[in-house]
Amino acid sequence: MATELLKDFIGKMVTIFAEGELGGFQGTILAVENNWLKIEDKKTIRLLNADMIMQIQFKK
């Protein structure tokens, strides 16, 4: 996945559907670096490899 596009959405709430996940999860993109996303949800911070992302939904 081209992470350059995701840098415009840092600080925004998103829903991410990743490979191997049964459903999507919501979180805020904190950072995008070297093909990795740092995502914060209510209780945790996740580091997600961008190659594992199948779909990302953004609110308008």
PyMOL Python script that loads the backbone (N, CA, C, O; Angstrom):
from pymol import cmd

cmd.read_pdbstr("""\
ATOM      1  N   MET A   1       0.851  -1.183   0.000  1.00  0.00           N
ATOM      2  CA  MET A   1       0.000   0.000   0.000  1.00  0.00           C
ATOM      3  C   MET A   1       0.890   1.238   0.000  1.00  0.00           C
ATOM      4  O   MET A   1       1.930   1.265   0.658  1.00  0.00           O
ATOM      5  N   ALA A   2       0.481   2.241  -0.729  1.00  0.00           N
ATOM      6  CA  ALA A   2       1.225   3.501  -0.793  1.00  0.00           C
ATOM      7  C   ALA A   2       0.924   4.325   0.459  1.00  0.00           C
ATOM      8  O   ALA A   2      -0.156   4.903   0.580  1.00  0.00           O
ATOM      9  N   THR A   3       1.864   4.376   1.376  1.00  0.00           N
ATOM     10  CA  THR A   3       1.635   5.077   2.641  1.00  0.00           C
ATOM     11  C   THR A   3       1.672   6.591   2.489  1.00  0.00           C
ATOM     12  O   THR A   3       1.249   7.304   3.399  1.00  0.00           O
ATOM     13  N   GLU A   4       2.165   7.101   1.368  1.00  0.00           N
ATOM     14  CA  GLU A   4       2.198   8.551   1.162  1.00  0.00           C
ATOM     15  C   GLU A   4       0.786   9.130   1.210  1.00  0.00           C
ATOM     16  O   GLU A   4       0.589  10.232   1.723  1.00  0.00           O
ATOM     17  N   LEU A   5      -0.192   8.408   0.687  1.00  0.00           N
ATOM     18  CA  LEU A   5      -1.582   8.861   0.706  1.00  0.00           C
ATOM     19  C   LEU A   5      -2.123   8.959   2.131  1.00  0.00           C
ATOM     20  O   LEU A   5      -2.940   9.830   2.430  1.00  0.00           O
ATOM     21  N   LEU A   6      -1.673   8.076   2.996  1.00  0.00           N
ATOM     22  CA  LEU A   6      -2.194   8.032   4.362  1.00  0.00           C
ATOM     23  C   LEU A   6      -1.702   9.189   5.220  1.00  0.00           C
ATOM     24  O   LEU A   6      -2.333   9.514   6.225  1.00  0.00           O
ATOM     25  N   LYS A   7      -0.606   9.810   4.853  1.00  0.00           N
ATOM     26  CA  LYS A   7      -0.066  10.921   5.646  1.00  0.00           C
ATOM     27  C   LYS A   7      -1.034  12.096   5.716  1.00  0.00           C
ATOM     28  O   LYS A   7      -0.988  12.876   6.667  1.00  0.00           O
ATOM     29  N   ASP A   8      -1.914  12.234   4.717  1.00  0.00           N
ATOM     30  CA  ASP A   8      -2.927  13.294   4.733  1.00  0.00           C
ATOM     31  C   ASP A   8      -3.987  13.063   5.801  1.00  0.00           C
ATOM     32  O   ASP A   8      -4.720  13.987   6.156  1.00  0.00           O
ATOM     33  N   PHE A   9      -4.077  11.839   6.317  1.00  0.00           N
ATOM     34  CA  PHE A   9      -5.126  11.490   7.265  1.00  0.00           C
ATOM     35  C   PHE A   9      -4.616  11.304   8.689  1.00  0.00           C
ATOM     36  O   PHE A   9      -5.338  10.774   9.533  1.00  0.00           O
ATOM     37  N   ILE A  10      -3.397  11.726   8.971  1.00  0.00           N
ATOM     38  CA  ILE A  10      -2.875  11.666  10.337  1.00  0.00           C
ATOM     39  C   ILE A  10      -3.758  12.534  11.223  1.00  0.00           C
ATOM     40  O   ILE A  10      -4.063  13.679  10.889  1.00  0.00           O
ATOM     41  N   GLY A  11      -4.164  11.971  12.359  1.00  0.00           N
ATOM     42  CA  GLY A  11      -5.048  12.666  13.287  1.00  0.00           C
ATOM     43  C   GLY A  11      -6.524  12.416  13.034  1.00  0.00           C
ATOM     44  O   GLY A  11      -7.365  12.906  13.787  1.00  0.00           O
ATOM     45  N   LYS A  12      -6.861  11.665  11.991  1.00  0.00           N
ATOM     46  CA  LYS A  12      -8.257  11.385  11.632  1.00  0.00           C
ATOM     47  C   LYS A  12      -8.674   9.998  12.119  1.00  0.00           C
ATOM     48  O   LYS A  12      -7.857   9.081  12.196  1.00  0.00           O
ATOM     49  N   MET A  13      -9.957   9.863  12.446  1.00  0.00           N
ATOM     50  CA  MET A  13     -10.541   8.572  12.810  1.00  0.00           C
ATOM     51  C   MET A  13     -10.799   7.775  11.536  1.00  0.00           C
ATOM     52  O   MET A  13     -11.365   8.293  10.573  1.00  0.00           O
ATOM     53  N   VAL A  14     -10.377   6.504  11.540  1.00  0.00           N
ATOM     54  CA  VAL A  14     -10.539   5.641  10.376  1.00  0.00           C
ATOM     55  C   VAL A  14     -11.030   4.263  10.821  1.00  0.00           C
ATOM     56  O   VAL A  14     -10.924   3.898  11.991  1.00  0.00           O
ATOM     57  N   THR A  15     -11.562   3.518   9.873  1.00  0.00           N
ATOM     58  CA  THR A  15     -11.866   2.104  10.079  1.00  0.00           C
ATOM     59  C   THR A  15     -10.950   1.326   9.153  1.00  0.00           C
ATOM     60  O   THR A  15     -10.911   1.577   7.949  1.00  0.00           O
ATOM     61  N   ILE A  16     -10.208   0.371   9.724  1.00  0.00           N
ATOM     62  CA  ILE A  16      -9.209  -0.382   8.967  1.00  0.00           C
ATOM     63  C   ILE A  16      -9.607  -1.852   8.928  1.00  0.00           C
ATOM     64  O   ILE A  16      -9.962  -2.445   9.946  1.00  0.00           O
ATOM     65  N   PHE A  17      -9.539  -2.418   7.740  1.00  0.00           N
ATOM     66  CA  PHE A  17      -9.771  -3.844   7.549  1.00  0.00           C
ATOM     67  C   PHE A  17      -8.427  -4.447   7.149  1.00  0.00           C
ATOM     68  O   PHE A  17      -7.892  -4.144   6.083  1.00  0.00           O
ATOM     69  N   ALA A  18      -7.889  -5.306   8.019  1.00  0.00           N
ATOM     70  CA  ALA A  18      -6.567  -5.880   7.786  1.00  0.00           C
ATOM     71  C   ALA A  18      -6.689  -7.367   7.466  1.00  0.00           C
ATOM     72  O   ALA A  18      -7.655  -8.026   7.850  1.00  0.00           O
ATOM     73  N   GLU A  19      -5.701  -7.869   6.764  1.00  0.00           N
ATOM     74  CA  GLU A  19      -5.636  -9.281   6.420  1.00  0.00           C
ATOM     75  C   GLU A  19      -5.587 -10.106   7.709  1.00  0.00           C
ATOM     76  O   GLU A  19      -4.804  -9.809   8.611  1.00  0.00           O
ATOM     77  N   GLY A  20      -6.423 -11.138   7.791  1.00  0.00           N
ATOM     78  CA  GLY A  20      -6.436 -11.998   8.967  1.00  0.00           C
ATOM     79  C   GLY A  20      -7.388 -11.543  10.060  1.00  0.00           C
ATOM     80  O   GLY A  20      -7.600 -12.280  11.023  1.00  0.00           O
ATOM     81  N   GLU A  21      -7.968 -10.358   9.946  1.00  0.00           N
ATOM     82  CA  GLU A  21      -8.938  -9.852  10.922  1.00  0.00           C
ATOM     83  C   GLU A  21     -10.332 -10.236  10.436  1.00  0.00           C
ATOM     84  O   GLU A  21     -10.614 -10.173   9.239  1.00  0.00           O
ATOM     85  N   LEU A  22     -11.201 -10.631  11.358  1.00  0.00           N
ATOM     86  CA  LEU A  22     -12.572 -10.985  10.975  1.00  0.00           C
ATOM     87  C   LEU A  22     -13.399  -9.754  10.649  1.00  0.00           C
ATOM     88  O   LEU A  22     -14.252  -9.795   9.762  1.00  0.00           O
ATOM     89  N   GLY A  23     -13.155  -8.668  11.353  1.00  0.00           N
ATOM     90  CA  GLY A  23     -13.871  -7.421  11.109  1.00  0.00           C
ATOM     91  C   GLY A  23     -12.897  -6.269  11.151  1.00  0.00           C
ATOM     92  O   GLY A  23     -11.713  -6.451  11.435  1.00  0.00           O
ATOM     93  N   GLY A  24     -13.391  -5.104  10.872  1.00  0.00           N
ATOM     94  CA  GLY A  24     -12.533  -3.930  10.915  1.00  0.00           C
ATOM     95  C   GLY A  24     -12.416  -3.398  12.329  1.00  0.00           C
ATOM     96  O   GLY A  24     -13.175  -3.788  13.216  1.00  0.00           O
ATOM     97  N   PHE A  25     -11.471  -2.515  12.533  1.00  0.00           N
ATOM     98  CA  PHE A  25     -11.345  -1.836  13.820  1.00  0.00           C
ATOM     99  C   PHE A  25     -11.177  -0.350  13.562  1.00  0.00           C
ATOM    100  O   PHE A  25     -10.664   0.066  12.524  1.00  0.00           O
ATOM    101  N   GLN A  26     -11.622   0.446  14.536  1.00  0.00           N
ATOM    102  CA  GLN A  26     -11.541   1.896  14.406  1.00  0.00           C
ATOM    103  C   GLN A  26     -10.398   2.428  15.243  1.00  0.00           C
ATOM    104  O   GLN A  26     -10.076   1.890  16.302  1.00  0.00           O
ATOM    105  N   GLY A  27      -9.796   3.486  14.753  1.00  0.00           N
ATOM    106  CA  GLY A  27      -8.732   4.138  15.482  1.00  0.00           C
ATOM    107  C   GLY A  27      -8.325   5.422  14.789  1.00  0.00           C
ATOM    108  O   GLY A  27      -8.803   5.748  13.702  1.00  0.00           O
ATOM    109  N   THR A  28      -7.436   6.135  15.439  1.00  0.00           N
ATOM    110  CA  THR A  28      -6.901   7.380  14.907  1.00  0.00           C
ATOM    111  C   THR A  28      -5.479   7.132  14.436  1.00  0.00           C
ATOM    112  O   THR A  28      -4.668   6.570  15.173  1.00  0.00           O
ATOM    113  N   ILE A  29      -5.171   7.548  13.217  1.00  0.00           N
ATOM    114  CA  ILE A  29      -3.811   7.401  12.698  1.00  0.00           C
ATOM    115  C   ILE A  29      -2.926   8.436  13.388  1.00  0.00           C
ATOM    116  O   ILE A  29      -3.172   9.638  13.286  1.00  0.00           O
ATOM    117  N   LEU A  30      -1.897   7.964  14.088  1.00  0.00           N
ATOM    118  CA  LEU A  30      -0.964   8.851  14.783  1.00  0.00           C
ATOM    119  C   LEU A  30       0.268   9.155  13.942  1.00  0.00           C
ATOM    120  O   LEU A  30       0.777  10.276  13.962  1.00  0.00           O
ATOM    121  N   ALA A  31       0.750   8.153  13.199  1.00  0.00           N
ATOM    122  CA  ALA A  31       1.974   8.336  12.409  1.00  0.00           C
ATOM    123  C   ALA A  31       2.016   7.314  11.281  1.00  0.00           C
ATOM    124  O   ALA A  31       1.411   6.245  11.365  1.00  0.00           O
ATOM    125  N   VAL A  32       2.742   7.664  10.225  1.00  0.00           N
ATOM    126  CA  VAL A  32       2.976   6.771   9.089  1.00  0.00           C
ATOM    127  C   VAL A  32       4.457   6.873   8.758  1.00  0.00           C
ATOM    128  O   VAL A  32       4.944   7.928   8.352  1.00  0.00           O
ATOM    129  N   GLU A  33       5.179   5.743   8.938  1.00  0.00           N
ATOM    130  CA  GLU A  33       6.624   5.741   8.682  1.00  0.00           C
ATOM    131  C   GLU A  33       7.064   4.384   8.151  1.00  0.00           C
ATOM    132  O   GLU A  33       6.682   3.344   8.687  1.00  0.00           O
ATOM    133  N   ASN A  34       7.861   4.403   7.107  1.00  0.00           N
ATOM    134  CA  ASN A  34       8.501   3.192   6.576  1.00  0.00           C
ATOM    135  C   ASN A  34       7.547   2.012   6.458  1.00  0.00           C
ATOM    136  O   ASN A  34       7.857   0.918   6.932  1.00  0.00           O
ATOM    137  N   ASN A  35       6.397   2.217   5.836  1.00  0.00           N
ATOM    138  CA  ASN A  35       5.410   1.168   5.592  1.00  0.00           C
ATOM    139  C   ASN A  35       4.702   0.680   6.860  1.00  0.00           C
ATOM    140  O   ASN A  35       4.092  -0.390   6.850  1.00  0.00           O
ATOM    141  N   TRP A  36       4.773   1.450   7.952  1.00  0.00           N
ATOM    142  CA  TRP A  36       4.090   1.115   9.198  1.00  0.00           C
ATOM    143  C   TRP A  36       3.153   2.245   9.581  1.00  0.00           C
ATOM    144  O   TRP A  36       3.454   3.419   9.368  1.00  0.00           O
ATOM    145  N   LEU A  37       2.001   1.870  10.158  1.00  0.00           N
ATOM    146  CA  LEU A  37       1.045   2.843  10.678  1.00  0.00           C
ATOM    147  C   LEU A  37       0.983   2.690  12.191  1.00  0.00           C
ATOM    148  O   LEU A  37       0.959   1.572  12.707  1.00  0.00           O
ATOM    149  N   LYS A  38       0.957   3.794  12.888  1.00  0.00           N
ATOM    150  CA  LYS A  38       0.740   3.806  14.332  1.00  0.00           C
ATOM    151  C   LYS A  38      -0.692   4.278  14.532  1.00  0.00           C
ATOM    152  O   LYS A  38      -1.045   5.396  14.155  1.00  0.00           O
ATOM    153  N   ILE A  39      -1.523   3.410  15.134  1.00  0.00           N
ATOM    154  CA  ILE A  39      -2.956   3.663  15.248  1.00  0.00           C
ATOM    155  C   ILE A  39      -3.368   3.549  16.709  1.00  0.00           C
ATOM    156  O   ILE A  39      -3.008   2.587  17.388  1.00  0.00           O
ATOM    157  N   GLU A  40      -4.123   4.534  17.192  1.00  0.00           N
ATOM    158  CA  GLU A  40      -4.596   4.531  18.577  1.00  0.00           C
ATOM    159  C   GLU A  40      -6.102   4.312  18.597  1.00  0.00           C
ATOM    160  O   GLU A  40      -6.848   4.987  17.888  1.00  0.00           O
ATOM    161  N   ASP A  41      -6.547   3.348  19.431  1.00  0.00           N
ATOM    162  CA  ASP A  41      -7.979   3.194  19.663  1.00  0.00           C
ATOM    163  C   ASP A  41      -8.251   3.544  21.125  1.00  0.00           C
ATOM    164  O   ASP A  41      -7.411   4.172  21.769  1.00  0.00           O
ATOM    165  N   LYS A  42      -9.403   3.154  21.660  1.00  0.00           N
ATOM    166  CA  LYS A  42      -9.780   3.561  23.012  1.00  0.00           C
ATOM    167  C   LYS A  42      -8.808   3.084  24.083  1.00  0.00           C
ATOM    168  O   LYS A  42      -8.548   3.801  25.049  1.00  0.00           O
ATOM    169  N   LYS A  43      -8.268   1.872  23.915  1.00  0.00           N
ATOM    170  CA  LYS A  43      -7.459   1.278  24.973  1.00  0.00           C
ATOM    171  C   LYS A  43      -6.015   0.972  24.590  1.00  0.00           C
ATOM    172  O   LYS A  43      -5.179   0.763  25.469  1.00  0.00           O
ATOM    173  N   THR A  44      -5.711   0.941  23.306  1.00  0.00           N
ATOM    174  CA  THR A  44      -4.383   0.489  22.887  1.00  0.00           C
ATOM    175  C   THR A  44      -3.815   1.353  21.766  1.00  0.00           C
ATOM    176  O   THR A  44      -4.515   2.152  21.144  1.00  0.00           O
ATOM    177  N   ILE A  45      -2.530   1.162  21.536  1.00  0.00           N
ATOM    178  CA  ILE A  45      -1.856   1.714  20.361  1.00  0.00           C
ATOM    179  C   ILE A  45      -1.336   0.521  19.569  1.00  0.00           C
ATOM    180  O   ILE A  45      -0.670  -0.353  20.123  1.00  0.00           O
ATOM    181  N   ARG A  46      -1.636   0.485  18.283  1.00  0.00           N
ATOM    182  CA  ARG A  46      -1.219  -0.614  17.410  1.00  0.00           C
ATOM    183  C   ARG A  46      -0.190  -0.116  16.411  1.00  0.00           C
ATOM    184  O   ARG A  46      -0.240   1.030  15.964  1.00  0.00           O
ATOM    185  N   LEU A  47       0.736  -0.985  16.070  1.00  0.00           N
ATOM    186  CA  LEU A  47       1.628  -0.769  14.935  1.00  0.00           C
ATOM    187  C   LEU A  47       1.212  -1.781  13.880  1.00  0.00           C
ATOM    188  O   LEU A  47       1.214  -2.986  14.131  1.00  0.00           O
ATOM    189  N   LEU A  48       0.860  -1.294  12.715  1.00  0.00           N
ATOM    190  CA  LEU A  48       0.315  -2.157  11.673  1.00  0.00           C
ATOM    191  C   LEU A  48       1.132  -2.000  10.399  1.00  0.00           C
ATOM    192  O   LEU A  48       1.350  -0.886   9.923  1.00  0.00           O
ATOM    193  N   ASN A  49       1.577  -3.115   9.856  1.00  0.00           N
ATOM    194  CA  ASN A  49       2.305  -3.110   8.594  1.00  0.00           C
ATOM    195  C   ASN A  49       1.320  -2.773   7.478  1.00  0.00           C
ATOM    196  O   ASN A  49       0.281  -3.421   7.358  1.00  0.00           O
ATOM    197  N   ALA A  50       1.627  -1.791   6.681  1.00  0.00           N
ATOM    198  CA  ALA A  50       0.721  -1.331   5.625  1.00  0.00           C
ATOM    199  C   ALA A  50       0.437  -2.417   4.589  1.00  0.00           C
ATOM    200  O   ALA A  50      -0.600  -2.370   3.927  1.00  0.00           O
ATOM    201  N   ASP A  51       1.328  -3.388   4.435  1.00  0.00           N
ATOM    202  CA  ASP A  51       1.095  -4.478   3.488  1.00  0.00           C
ATOM    203  C   ASP A  51      -0.053  -5.383   3.924  1.00  0.00           C
ATOM    204  O   ASP A  51      -0.601  -6.118   3.102  1.00  0.00           O
ATOM    205  N   MET A  52      -0.426  -5.342   5.205  1.00  0.00           N
ATOM    206  CA  MET A  52      -1.498  -6.178   5.737  1.00  0.00           C
ATOM    207  C   MET A  52      -2.872  -5.529   5.600  1.00  0.00           C
ATOM    208  O   MET A  52      -3.886  -6.171   5.878  1.00  0.00           O
ATOM    209  N   ILE A  53      -2.921  -4.275   5.177  1.00  0.00           N
ATOM    210  CA  ILE A  53      -4.184  -3.545   5.095  1.00  0.00           C
ATOM    211  C   ILE A  53      -4.898  -3.882   3.795  1.00  0.00           C
ATOM    212  O   ILE A  53      -4.324  -3.794   2.709  1.00  0.00           O
ATOM    213  N   MET A  54      -6.164  -4.271   3.929  1.00  0.00           N
ATOM    214  CA  MET A  54      -6.987  -4.581   2.763  1.00  0.00           C
ATOM    215  C   MET A  54      -7.828  -3.372   2.348  1.00  0.00           C
ATOM    216  O   MET A  54      -8.038  -3.134   1.159  1.00  0.00           O
ATOM    217  N   GLN A  55      -8.313  -2.604   3.346  1.00  0.00           N
ATOM    218  CA  GLN A  55      -9.199  -1.474   3.063  1.00  0.00           C
ATOM    219  C   GLN A  55      -9.155  -0.505   4.239  1.00  0.00           C
ATOM    220  O   GLN A  55      -9.013  -0.916   5.391  1.00  0.00           O
ATOM    221  N   ILE A  56      -9.279   0.790   3.936  1.00  0.00           N
ATOM    222  CA  ILE A  56      -9.388   1.823   4.964  1.00  0.00           C
ATOM    223  C   ILE A  56     -10.571   2.705   4.602  1.00  0.00           C
ATOM    224  O   ILE A  56     -10.709   3.142   3.459  1.00  0.00           O
ATOM    225  N   GLN A  57     -11.423   2.961   5.589  1.00  0.00           N
ATOM    226  CA  GLN A  57     -12.566   3.851   5.377  1.00  0.00           C
ATOM    227  C   GLN A  57     -12.371   5.113   6.203  1.00  0.00           C
ATOM    228  O   GLN A  57     -11.994   5.055   7.374  1.00  0.00           O
ATOM    229  N   PHE A  58     -12.636   6.266   5.567  1.00  0.00           N
ATOM    230  CA  PHE A  58     -12.540   7.568   6.209  1.00  0.00           C
ATOM    231  C   PHE A  58     -13.905   8.223   6.170  1.00  0.00           C
ATOM    232  O   PHE A  58     -14.638   8.071   5.193  1.00  0.00           O
ATOM    233  N   LYS A  59     -14.253   8.945   7.215  1.00  0.00           N
ATOM    234  CA  LYS A  59     -15.487   9.738   7.193  1.00  0.00           C
ATOM    235  C   LYS A  59     -15.233  10.990   6.369  1.00  0.00           C
ATOM    236  O   LYS A  59     -14.124  11.523   6.373  1.00  0.00           O
ATOM    237  N   LYS A  60     -16.259  11.464   5.660  1.00  0.00           N
ATOM    238  CA  LYS A  60     -16.139  12.692   4.861  1.00  0.00           C
ATOM    239  C   LYS A  60     -16.146  13.903   5.756  1.00  0.00           C
ATOM    240  O   LYS A  60     -16.055  15.031   5.270  1.00  0.00           O
TER     241      LYS A  60
END
""", "prot")
cmd.dss("prot")
cmd.show_as("cartoon", "prot")
cmd.util.cbc("prot")
cmd.orient("prot")
